[in-house]
Amino acid sequence: MLYEKGFVYTLMDAGGPTDVREPYFQEAVDEMMRSRTLCAQANARLPSDPTAVADLEELFGRSLDDVRILTPFICDFGNRVTFGKNVFINHSAILSASGGIVFEDGVSVAPGCRIATINHDFNERHTKHTYGKVTIKKNAWIGMNVTICPGVTIGAYAVVAAGAVVTRDIPDYAVVGGVPAKVIKMQNPAEQKE
C-alpha cells in the first residue's frame, strides 16, 4: 500500500497507533536520525561556540533568537516541537517529542526535565506506539528532574516542583508536586508578573 508523505504524523496527531513494520514509519525513522544527529553535533560543541545554536535552529526549523536551550540536550523529533517567545530550557532536557510538544511564551524549564509524548501498546509493545501531545502554557515553570507524561497540559503560570511526575493536566496557577503530581496550592493570579 502506498502512503502519502506525512501520513505517520497524521496518525501521531490522532493518538496512534503507529506500527514500526509499516512502510509509512520510515519517515519517522528519518526524522529521528536527523534530530539525533543535530543534537549530537550541538552537544559536541563547547557551550561558548555559537554554531551549536545553528544546529538547534536547523533541528527546529526556526530562529532561536527568542529561545534559549542549554546543552547537553536531546530531542528525537525536532519537527514536532513548537516554541513561543522567551522560552528557556536548561541543560540535560530530554524531549521524546513524536506526539508533539508546545512551549508557550515565557515557559522556563529547569535541568533534567523529561517530556514523553509516546507510549508503547500494552500488548504489542515492540511494534505499536500511541501518542499524546504535551502543551506547557504561558509562563509555566517546570522544576528540576520533572517527568511529564504523554497527553498532559500544564496550565498558564503553573509551577511543577522538582522531581514531580506529571500524569494528568495541571490547572492554571497551580503549584504541584509529588509522584504522581498533585496540587499543593493555588497562586493568586493578581500577583503574577509578565
C-alpha positions as CSV (number, residue, x, y, z in Angstrom):
1,M,0.0,0.0,0.0
2,L,1.2,3.5,-0.8
3,Y,1.1,6.1,1.9
4,E,1.1,9.9,1.4
5,K,4.0,11.9,2.8
6,G,3.2,12.9,6.4
7,F,0.8,10.0,7.0
8,V,2.8,8.9,10.0
9,Y,2.3,12.4,11.6
10,T,-1.4,12.3,10.9
11,L,-1.5,9.0,12.9
12,M,0.6,10.5,15.7
13,D,-1.7,13.6,15.9
14,A,-4.7,11.2,16.2
15,G,-3.0,9.4,19.1
16,G,-1.9,6.4,17.0
17,P,-1.4,3.6,16.9
18,T,1.6,3.5,14.5
19,D,3.2,0.3,13.5
20,V,7.0,0.3,13.0
21,R,6.7,-2.6,10.5
22,E,4.6,-0.4,8.1
23,P,6.4,1.5,5.2
24,Y,4.9,4.8,6.4
25,F,7.0,4.6,9.6
26,Q,10.3,5.2,7.6
27,E,9.5,8.9,7.5
28,A,9.6,8.9,11.4
29,V,12.8,6.9,11.4
30,D,14.4,9.5,9.1
31,E,13.3,12.4,11.3
32,M,14.6,10.6,14.4
33,M,18.0,10.2,12.8
34,R,18.1,13.8,11.6
35,S,17.1,15.1,15.0
36,R,19.6,12.9,16.9
37,T,22.4,13.8,14.6
38,L,21.8,17.6,15.1
39,C,21.5,17.2,18.8
40,A,24.8,15.2,18.9
41,Q,26.5,17.9,16.9
42,A,25.2,20.7,19.2
43,N,26.2,18.7,22.3
44,A,29.7,18.1,21.0
45,R,30.5,21.8,20.8
46,L,31.7,24.0,23.7
47,P,28.9,26.0,25.3
48,S,30.6,29.2,24.1
49,D,30.5,28.0,20.4
50,P,27.8,29.9,18.6
51,T,27.5,27.2,15.9
52,A,25.7,25.0,18.5
53,V,22.7,27.3,18.2
54,A,22.8,26.9,14.4
55,D,22.4,23.1,14.9
56,L,19.4,23.6,17.2
57,E,17.9,26.1,14.7
58,E,18.2,23.5,12.0
59,L,16.7,20.9,14.3
60,F,13.6,23.1,15.0
61,G,13.4,24.8,11.6
62,R,13.2,28.3,13.2
63,S,15.4,31.1,14.5
64,L,16.1,30.7,18.2
65,D,16.7,34.4,18.9
66,D,13.9,34.4,21.5
67,V,14.5,30.8,22.8
68,R,17.5,29.6,24.9
69,I,18.4,26.0,25.1
70,L,21.4,24.8,27.1
71,T,23.3,21.7,26.1
72,P,23.5,18.8,26.6
73,F,20.1,18.5,25.1
74,I,18.2,15.6,23.5
75,C,15.2,15.7,21.2
76,D,14.2,12.9,18.9
77,F,11.6,14.8,16.7
78,G,12.6,18.4,16.2
79,N,9.8,18.8,13.6
80,R,7.2,18.1,16.3
81,V,8.2,20.9,18.8
82,T,7.0,24.4,18.7
83,F,8.1,27.4,20.8
84,G,6.5,30.7,21.8
85,K,8.7,33.7,22.8
86,N,11.2,33.8,25.6
87,V,11.3,30.1,26.3
88,F,14.2,28.8,28.4
89,I,15.2,25.2,28.6
90,N,18.1,24.4,31.0
91,H,20.6,21.6,30.4
92,S,20.0,17.9,30.3
93,A,16.4,18.1,29.0
94,I,15.1,15.0,27.1
95,L,12.2,15.6,24.7
96,S,10.6,12.5,23.4
97,A,8.5,14.6,21.0
98,S,6.9,12.4,18.4
99,G,3.4,13.2,19.7
100,G,4.1,16.9,19.7
101,I,5.3,19.4,22.3
102,V,4.2,23.0,22.6
103,F,6.1,25.5,24.8
104,E,4.1,28.7,25.0
105,D,5.6,32.2,25.7
106,G,7.7,32.5,28.8
107,V,8.0,28.9,29.8
108,S,11.0,28.1,32.0
109,V,12.4,24.5,32.3
110,A,14.9,23.5,34.9
111,P,17.7,21.0,34.4
112,G,16.9,17.3,33.8
113,C,13.3,17.7,32.6
114,R,11.9,14.7,30.7
115,I,8.9,15.0,28.4
116,A,7.3,11.9,26.9
117,T,4.7,12.1,24.1
118,I,4.9,8.4,23.1
119,N,3.9,5.2,24.7
120,H,4.0,1.5,23.8
121,D,0.9,-0.5,23.1
122,F,0.3,-2.7,26.1
123,N,0.1,-5.9,24.1
124,E,2.3,-5.2,21.1
125,R,4.9,-3.1,22.8
126,H,7.7,-3.8,20.4
127,T,5.9,-2.7,17.2
128,K,3.0,-0.4,18.0
129,H,3.0,3.1,19.7
130,T,0.4,5.5,20.9
131,Y,0.9,9.3,21.3
132,G,-0.3,12.2,23.4
133,K,0.7,15.9,22.7
134,V,2.1,17.8,25.7
135,T,1.3,21.5,26.0
136,I,3.1,23.8,28.5
137,K,1.2,27.0,28.7
138,K,2.3,30.6,29.1
139,N,4.8,31.4,31.9
140,A,4.7,27.9,33.4
141,W,7.8,26.9,35.4
142,I,9.0,23.3,35.3
143,G,11.3,22.3,38.2
144,M,14.4,20.2,38.1
145,N,14.1,16.5,37.1
146,V,10.4,16.7,36.4
147,T,8.9,14.0,34.2
148,I,5.8,14.9,32.1
149,C,3.8,12.0,30.6
150,P,2.0,11.9,27.3
151,G,-1.2,13.9,26.7
152,V,-0.6,16.3,29.6
153,T,-1.4,20.1,29.5
154,I,0.3,22.2,32.1
155,G,-1.6,25.4,32.8
156,A,-0.5,29.0,32.5
157,Y,1.7,30.2,35.4
158,A,1.7,26.8,36.9
159,V,4.7,25.6,38.9
160,V,5.8,22.0,38.9
161,A,8.0,21.1,41.9
162,A,11.4,19.4,41.4
163,G,11.1,15.6,40.9
164,A,7.4,15.6,40.2
165,V,5.9,13.1,37.8
166,V,3.0,14.8,35.9
167,T,0.4,12.2,34.7
168,R,-2.6,14.5,34.2
169,D,-3.5,18.0,33.3
170,I,-2.4,20.8,35.7
171,P,-4.7,23.9,36.1
172,D,-3.6,27.4,35.5
173,Y,-1.8,29.0,38.5
174,A,-1.5,25.7,40.4
175,V,1.6,24.6,42.3
176,V,2.0,20.9,42.1
177,G,4.5,18.3,43.3
178,G,4.9,14.6,44.1
179,V,4.6,11.3,42.3
180,P,2.1,11.5,40.8
181,A,1.9,15.3,40.9
182,K,-0.9,16.7,43.0
183,V,-2.0,20.3,43.6
184,I,-0.2,21.7,46.7
185,K,-1.7,25.2,46.5
186,M,-3.1,27.7,44.0
187,Q,-1.4,31.0,43.3
188,N,-3.1,34.4,43.2
189,P,-3.3,35.4,39.5
190,A,-3.2,39.1,40.5
191,E,0.3,38.6,42.0
192,Q,1.8,37.2,38.7
193,K,4.2,39.3,36.7
194,E,4.6,39.1,32.9
